[in-house]
Amino acid sequence: SGDKFNIKNFSFIFCHTMSQKSFFLSLLIVDLILVLPLIFFHNRGELGEYTISNLITIFSFSFLSILLYILSIYTLRSTNKYLFNQVVFGNMLLKMILCIAIVMIFKSRHPEASRVFAIPLIIVFVVFTIFETYYLTLMVRKSGK
């Protein structure tokens, strides 16, 4: 059945090489678009002081995007028509919690820091939300659901 996890269902993820290549190439481009300005601003001005925390944020969101991609492929094959939406909403909630956790951890370690460090965090959140929405829409269209 489509709901049970088994090797046959999991192997389906790696059989769609074109969409998989497209996804990972697009994710790499998004990462580069976000990382290159960080490299440029590194140790320059107030924003440059937060390069490491911003890199951690970008790579955390990249990991969540990969996880969402894999889970979405699996859930689109499921007979449970609500499973895909649950995964998407769960991912959104997880990203929000991650953002709050990053802010709280950063502020606890750097209480004197200004709020400028939150600007890249917001940008990363918005960029990854747009990226994931685009790919999820393509996946749903391709699946015919």
C-alpha positions in Angstrom: 0.0 0.0 0.0 1.1 3.6 -0.5 1.1 4.6 3.2 3.6 2.0 4.4 7.3 2.8 4.2 9.3 0.2 2.4 12.3 0.0 0.2 10.2 0.0 -3.0 8.6 3.3 -2.0 11.9 4.8 -0.9 13.7 3.8 -4.1 11.1 5.8 -6.0 12.8 8.9 -4.6 16.0 8.2 -6.4 14.5 7.1 -9.7 13.3 10.5 -10.7 16.8 11.8 -11.6 15.8 14.8 -13.8 13.6 16.3 -11.1 16.1 15.4 -8.5 19.0 17.0 -10.4 16.9 20.0 -11.0 16.0 20.3 -7.4 19.6 20.0 -6.1 21.0 22.3 -8.7 18.3 24.9 -7.9 19.1 24.5 -4.2 22.8 24.9 -4.8 22.0 28.1 -6.8 19.8 29.4 -3.9 22.6 28.6 -1.4 25.2 30.5 -3.6 22.9 33.5 -3.9 22.6 33.6 -0.2 26.2 32.8 0.7 28.1 35.0 -1.7 26.9 38.3 -0.1 27.9 36.9 3.3 31.4 36.3 2.0 31.5 39.8 0.6 30.3 41.4 3.9 32.4 39.1 6.1 34.1 41.3 8.8 32.7 44.4 7.1 30.5 46.6 9.2 27.9 45.4 11.6 26.3 42.8 9.2 29.7 41.2 8.7 30.0 40.2 12.3 27.3 37.6 11.9 28.7 35.6 9.0 29.0 32.3 10.9 25.5 32.4 12.4 24.1 33.3 9.0 25.9 30.4 7.3 24.5 28.0 10.0 21.0 29.4 9.2 21.4 28.9 5.4 22.7 25.3 5.8 20.0 24.5 8.3 17.3 25.7 5.9 19.0 23.7 3.1 18.9 20.6 5.1 15.2 21.2 5.9 14.5 21.7 2.1 16.2 18.4 1.3 14.2 16.7 4.0 11.0 18.3 2.7 11.8 17.2 -0.9 12.3 13.6 0.1 9.2 13.5 2.4 7.1 15.2 -0.3 7.9 12.6 -2.9 7.0 9.9 -0.4 3.7 11.6 0.7 2.6 12.3 -2.9 2.5 8.5 -3.4 0.5 8.0 -0.3 -3.1 7.0 -0.3 -3.6 9.5 2.6 -4.5 12.7 0.7 -3.8 14.8 3.7 -0.3 13.5 4.4 1.3 15.9 1.9 -0.3 19.0 3.5 0.7 17.8 6.9 4.3 17.5 5.9 4.2 21.0 4.3 2.6 22.6 7.4 5.0 20.7 9.7 8.0 22.0 7.7 6.7 25.5 7.9 6.2 25.2 11.7 9.7 23.7 12.0 11.2 26.6 10.1 9.5 29.1 12.3 10.6 27.3 15.5 14.2 27.2 14.0 14.1 30.9 13.4 12.9 31.6 16.9 15.6 29.3 18.4 18.3 30.9 16.3 17.3 34.4 17.5 17.0 33.2 21.2 20.4 31.4 21.1 22.1 34.3 19.3 20.7 36.9 21.7 21.7 34.8 24.8 25.3 34.5 23.5 25.5 38.1 22.2 23.1 40.3 24.4 24.8 43.5 23.2 24.2 42.7 19.5 21.9 44.9 17.5 18.9 43.7 15.7 20.7 43.8 12.4 21.5 40.1 12.7 17.8 39.3 12.1 17.8 40.9 8.6 19.6 38.0 7.0 17.5 35.5 8.9 14.3 37.0 7.5 15.8 37.1 4.0 16.8 33.4 4.3 13.4 32.5 5.6 11.6 34.2 2.7 14.0 32.9 0.0 13.6 29.3 1.2 9.9 29.6 1.5 9.6 30.9 -2.1 12.0 28.1 -3.3 10.1 25.4 -1.5 6.7 26.7 -2.6 7.9 26.6 -6.2 9.2 23.1 -6.0 6.2 21.8 -4.1 3.9 23.3 -6.7 5.8 21.6 -9.5 5.7 18.3 -7.6 2.0 18.5 -7.0 1.3 19.3 -10.7 3.5 16.5 -11.9 1.8 14.0 -9.6 -1.6 15.0 -10.8 -3.1 15.4 -7.3 
